[in-house]
Amino acid sequence: MDDSIRELADEIYREKVLRARKMSVAERFDEGIALFEELALPMMKAGIRHQFPDADDADVESILRKRLRRLKQVADYGIYQDV
């Protein structure tokens, strides 16, 4: 990576960290939810659409909800915990 790009990326990262440190817990939580909705959900839906090309929007939502419930179950029961 070009040094100027790396420096810019590092500066952007530092600014994000400093901005996050100034946020309250509630603000950070809200930001996390917003990022999940903006980034993770569309990617998950795209993956579902790729896996099930004939699925309509309702089917995609249903599959997404099932997968999210399964992820919650995995987290709730402590499966695959980091050591």
MARSE-592074 format. One record per atom (N, C-alpha, C, CB): x, y, z. Coordinates in steps of 0.001 Angstrom, whole numbers, plus 524288, in hexadecimal, padded with zeros to 5 digits. Glycine has a CB too. Layout:
residues N
XYZ ...
***
This chain:
residues 83
803527FB6980000 800008000080000 8037F804D680000 7FC397FFFE804CA 80200808A17FD0E 804D380D957FCC3 8052480FFF80239 8021C811687F8DD 809B78122C80392 80A7A81474808C8 8069A818CF809F6 80FFD8168A80949 8055C81C0480614 801B18204E8070A 7FC3681E3180824 801908241080253 7FAD1819F480592 7F5B58179180690 7F5A38152680C00 7F46D813618025E 7F9E18128D80D65 7FA37810318129C 7F9E081464816D5 7FF5980D0F81332 7FC9A818B881611 7FC6D81CFD819DF 7F6E781F2E81A56 800428215A81852 7F44C81FD1815EC 7EEED821C4815FB 7EB5981DEE818CF 7ECF5822B78105E 7EBF1818EB817A4 7E8C0814EB81A34 7E9B9814E482016 7E9EA80F7D817E3 7EEA481567821A4 7EFF18159482738 7ED8781A56829D9 7F5E08159F827FA 7EDAD81EC58273C 7EB6F8238F8296F 7E58582314829F6 7ECD38284D82602 7E306820DE82608 7DD5A820128264B 7DC0581C7082AD2 7DB4081DCD82114 7DF0E8184F82B70 7DE2B814A682FBB 7DEC781765834FF 7E1F88100082F5B 7E2F581A6D83594 7E3CF81D4783A7D 7DF39820E683BAE 7E8EB8207383A38 7DD59823A4837B8 7D8EF8273283882 7D40C8243983A34 7D7D282A498337F 7D32D81FB9837E2 7CEA881C8A83962 7CF1D81ABC83F09 7CE1F817CB835BE 7D3C6819228408D 7D49B8175B845ED 7D3B381BD6849BC 7DA2C815208469B 7D5E38205784894 7D531824D784C0B 7CF728266C84C61 7D87E8297984A23 7CCC482650847F9 7C732827A9847F4 7C41B823A984B2F 7C510827E584241 7C56B81EB684AA7 7C2AC81AA184D97 7C3A581B2C85372 7C4648153284BB9 7C85881CB3854E3 7C99481D5685A72 7C675821BD85CF2 7CF6181E5D85B26 7C4D18257F859D0 7C1BE829E085BDB 7BBF78288785C51 7C26982EA48585F 7BA5782440859EF 7B4CF822C585A00 7B3618202D85F27 7B38D81F198556E 7AE7B820C886086 7AC7781DE686507 7ABA08183886368 7A744820638671E 7AAA7814F18672D 7A99F80F6F86606 7A4D880EF786278 7A8C980C4886B26 7A0D4811FE8639B 79C0D811CA8606E 79D218137A85AD1 797CA81547862D4 7A0528177A85A29 7A1A081947854E0 7A4BA81523851E9 7A4C081E6A8551E 7A8698129D85499 7AB7280E7A85206 7A7ED809E285098 7AFF380C9C85595 7A455808A385406 7A0A38046A852F1 79D58805BE84E25 79D158036B857BA 79B4D80A7E84DFF 7983280C398497D 79B6880C0F8447B 79618811C584A63 7A04480DAE844D4 7A3B480D9E84041 7A4A48080783E6A 7A8F28104E84182 7A53D8047B84215 7A5F77FEFB840B1 7A13F7FCC483DDC 7A70F7FBC68458C 79CA47FE1983FBB 797DC7FC4E83D29 7977F7FE9C837AF 792FD7FDCE84067 798BE8039883730 79886806228320E 79C558038B82E3E 799C480C038328E 7A1048026283010 7A4D57FFCA82CAE 7A2F77FA5F82B17 7AA227FF6682F6D 7A09E7F79982EC6 79E8A7F26A82D96 79A607F2CD82955 79C407EFD88328C 796E67F6A7829E9 792B37F74D82614 794C57F915820C7 78EB07FB3582814 798D27FC4D820CB 79AE37FE6D81BE3 79E947FAAE81917 79DB18038081CF1 7A1687F78081C0A 7A5727F43F819A7 7A4427EE6A819E5 7AA927F54681C41 7A3527EC7781E84 7A2D07E6D081F30 79DC97E4A781CCF 7A3057E574824F0 7996F7E72881DED 7947D7E51C81BE6 794577E4EF815F0 78FFD7E86481DE4 795DB7E9218133F 795DB7E8C280D82 799737E47280B6F 7977E7EDF480B2C 79DE47E3A580E04 7A16E7DF7F80C4B 79F047DA2280D35 7A6B17DFE680F25 79C797D97C811B0 799ED7D482812CB 795847D37D80EE7 797CD7D46F8186A 7927B7D78D80DC4 78E377D6F4809FD 790527D5AB80491 78AE47DBF1809C5 7949A7D81B80316 796F57D6FA7FDFB 798BE7D14B7FDBC 79B9D7DAAE7FCEA 79AEA7CF6380202 79C8A7C9ED80231 797EF7C637801B6 79F767C8D780736 793AD7C79380447 78EF37C45B803F1 78CD97C4707FE61 78ABB7C64C807D2 78CC67C9087FBFF 78AE17C96D7F695 78E547C64D7F2DB 78AAE7CF2E7F4D8 7935F7C6397F3FB 796F57C3237F0BC 795E27BD4E7F171 79CBA7C4667F221 794F17BBC87F64D 793F87B64A7F775 78E937B4917F594 7947F7B54D7FD4C 78ACB7B8267F5D1 785687B6F87F445 7839D7BB007F03D 781AE7B6F27F921 785577BA7E7EB5E 784357BE837E76B 77E657BF467E647 786F27BD257E26F 77B327BB6E7E760 775997BBE97E64F 772857BE0F7EAF2 773687B6A97E4C4 775287BF2D7EF3C 7727A7C1167F3EF 770A27C6B17F322 7761B7C0C17F8C1 76BC37C7B07F4C8 769D97CD137F499 76B707CFCE7F9B0 763BD7CD407F3CE 76A097D4C47FA2A 76BA97D7CE7FEC0 769CC7D558803DC 769997DD607FE57 765067D358803E0 762EE7D0E88089F 7660A7CC0280A08 75D1A7CF88807E4 7677A7C8F28061F 76A9A7C4418071D 76FF87C5B580949 76B357C10580212 772577C9B3806FC 7777E7CB6F808C8 7772C7CD2C80E7A 779977CFF18054C 7732E7D03180FC6 772787D1F581531 771BB7CD55818DE 76DC47D5AA81599 76EA67C98A81737 76DAA7C4F681A74 772B17C1E381B72 769947C173817DF 775AE7C10881762 77A9F7BE33817EB 77E627C14581B5E 77D197BD2B81282 77E907C66181A8D 781F77C9B881DB4 780867C95D82377 781A37CF6981BD7 77B857C9B6824A1 779CC7C96382A18 77B357C41B82C84 773DF7CA4982A77 77A937BFE782986 77C017BABA82B7C 781D47BA7B82CAE 77A857B67882781 784F97BCAB82932 78AA17BC9082A04 78C317BFDB82EB8 78D797BE7E82522 789BA7C45682F54 78AF67C7A5833D2 7894D7C508838EE 7884A7CCFF83345 784C87C266838DE 7831E7BF8483D89 7870E7BB3A83EDF 77DA17BD1F83CB4 788F77B89A83AD5 78CCA7B46C83BAE 791DE7B6A583DF0 78DE87B17F83681 793917BB0B83BF3 798457BD8483E0E 797877BF05843C5 799B67C25983AD5 792D97C0E384513 791BA7C24484A85 791D57BD6984DF7 78C607C50484AF6 78FA77B92284BFF 78FBD7B44784F04 795557B28184FFB 78CAB7AFF884C2E 798887B2D584C03 79E057B14F84C95 7A09C7B4AD850C4 7A0F97B1D38474C 79F9D7B9C285096 7A1EA7BD4B85476 79FB27BC3A859E7 7A0EF7C306852EC 79A977BB6585A41 798187BA8785F51 799F57B588861F8 7923D7BA5885EA9 79AF47B18285EEA 79C837AC838612A 7A2657ABEA86199 79A577A82085DF6 7A5427AFF186017 7AAE37AFDC860D3 7ADD37AC5D85D12 7AC117AE3B8662C 7AB607AB0E858C5 7AE047A7D8854E4 7B1F47AB468520B 7AA0A7A554850FD 7B67C7A933850EF 7BA9C7ABE984E0A 7BCA47B0B8850E3 7B8A07AD7B848B7 7BD2B7B05A855F0 7BF5B7B4BD858DE 7C5387B50585810 7BE147B44185EB7 7C73C7B9D38580C 7CCE37BA8C857DD 7CF3B7B8B685CFC 7CE547C055856CA 7D3E27B6BB85CB1 7D67D7B4CC86164 7DA487B8CE8635E 7D94D7AFA386056 
***
